[in-house]
Amino acid sequence: MLWKMKVPASNGQRIYVSYTATLNPETRQLNMITRFPQMNVTNRPKGVGPCKILNGESLYAS
């Protein structure tokens, strides 16, 4: 699954973020990778783990 969003940055701007999620059917875990296509960054956060609901600030808030 691939999706793109425009999210708030710490400097007040909004940046585009591309997310890729792959489900491992054997372990039922998601492997997620984040990319920042507008920025020349080497930091590409990624992780593996189960899904869970988090309380806090929504990325969809305007």
N, C-alpha and C positions, 0 to 999 in steps of 0.2 A: 504494500500500500504506500502511495506517495501523496503528500499534500503540501501545500504552500500557504503561508500566512504572513501577514504584516503585523509585527509585534512591537510594543514600545521598548526602546533602549534606555539605558541609564542616563544618556545625555538629553533625553526628551524627544529625540527623533523616533520615527517608526522605520523598522528595517524588515526586509523580506527574509523569511526563514523557510528552508525546505526540509521536510521530515520524511524519512523512509522507515517503514516498520515491516519487519518480516516475522511471521509466526512460525515457530518451531513446533510442529504437531506432536512430536514425541514428548517434549518437556512442557508444552503449552505455555511457553514464554515468548515474549516479544523481544526482538533485537531491533533497537531504534538507533538511527544515525541522524544527526542534525547538520545542516550545511547553511552557510551564509553566502548566497551567490553574489551579492552586491559588494562584498568586502573581501579583501585579499588577506584572509586569515588562515593560519595553519591549525588553529584549534577547531577540531571537529568532535564535539561531544557525542558520545555513544554509550550504550549500556544494554544490559540484558536483565530482565526481571519480570515479575508478575504485574498485572494491572491492579491498581487500587485507587480509590477515590481520595483526593486531597482537598482539604479546605484551605481557602486562601484567595488571593487576588486572581481573577479570571484573565486569561489572555485575550478573551473576546470583549472585554469591557472597553467602551469607547471613551 
